[in-house]
Amino acid sequence: MSSSIIRLACNVNNYHWGKHGLHSKAAQFAATNPGVTIDDSQTYAELWMGTHPSGPSKVFGTETALSSIIEQNPEQALGVQVSRKFDGQLPFLFKVLSIEKALSIQAHPDKTLAQKLYAERPAVYKDGNHKPEMSIALTDFVAMSGFRPLEEIAAFIGEYPEFGALVKESAEAFLSAVETGDDAEKRKQLRALFAELMNARAEDVQQQLDVLLARVSPASDPLDISANALVHRLNMEYPGDVGVFCVFMLNVLRLVPGDAFFMGPNDPHAYIFGDCIECMATSDNVVRAGLTPKLRDVPVLVDMLTYDYGTPEGKLLRPVPFAETRHSLVYDPPIDEFSVVRTALAPAQAEPVPALDGPQVLLAVEGKGRLLVPANEGDAYELMPGHVYFVRAGTNVVIEADESSSLVTYSALCLA
């Protein structure tokens, strides 16, 4: 690896739930790649930055894959410790997601389950790795994550008889557990309630949805996270889908730019609206059960979840100051594969970033500036929204804003 900094050209995909044209941050950033023209009638859902074979990044202006550069000298590119721990592979996948239409009620398996699913059904589950992930809002953002406090779910059973009708066999035992059960009993009955809902007959779901939609009013604000508003929104996007009723069971998060939440293995979640940074272990394993035209694996999803429950605030991941920097915060989830650093500079400010023991993938999201390498005097790499760089382990860099522009960057990194 001859250069310590490599600019990347990154893949954008067009899943049906993405935002249209340049309304999509993923599209805006992808437009900086050679030969990319954005079509306003097309959806742009995800920009992938990394080495995953489903969307590998390449050296900008060439057909050379980043993975092939790393393979030439993994210990130099990734650092000795990271290379040895992760078998010479970049351990994370960095993304930008732009969501216009909700994407599936889903969870990601832990390593043990991932290996089992991959061995049994490799056509569906593409690898044997786990997929913990973290999302950081780039715009106002709405998502579901984890089960609500049980008292809220219990209240919804009474307040929304249509929901109650779909869980009538398990509701009594659940309500009793909420009142008097220990934690194990509460989780057991929460699982029974969720299983009954997700296995409800399609005709029963449609019947109860028809009654509910006629009874409650919609909202015009796409950021309205009230149950009534979400029921109408999700049914409009996925008519008659049982996942609509998950608004009564899962926490709903409304985030502002810079807010983050972490989704560990076997943790149910769904994105509803907005643009975000996402980082995950290098895997594409997803177990889905609602709000999707793709394969639903309800038995596996119901069986795999931990049935943790709690408040929306408990799902948030708070950043802390990063190393010896002055303008950078690190989002550091409880896993080895990745952390994410946000650097925000006022005009003419600069942020020296010390050499790290692992690799970085840096994305500029706002403003203008430069990425400097003090060890190679004169090396300066332009930073504008959508510019992506791989930074080799052990490289000192300086992130510098233009005199007339602020600058915001996000860096995925591994310090294992």
Secondary structure, DSSP 8 states (H G I E B T S, - for coil): ---SEEEEE-EEE--TTBEEGGGSHHHHHHTTSTT----TTSEE-EEEES--TTS--EETTSS-BHHHHHHH-HHHHH-HHHHHHTTTS--EEEEEEEESS-EEEEE---HHHHHHHHHH-TTTS--S----EEEEESSSEEEEEEE--HHHHHHHHHH-HHHHHHTHHHHHHHHHHHHH--HHHHHHHHHHHHHHHHT--HHHHHHHHHHHHHHS---S-TT--SHHHHHHHHHHHSTT-GGGGGGGTEEEEEE-TT-EEEE-TT--EEEEEEEEEEEEES----EEEES-SS---HHHHHHH----B--GGGGB---EE-TT-SSEEEE--SSSS-EEEEEEE-TT-EEEE---SS-EEEEEEEE-EEEE-TTSTT-EEEE-TT-EEEE-TT--EEEEE-TT--EEEEEEE---
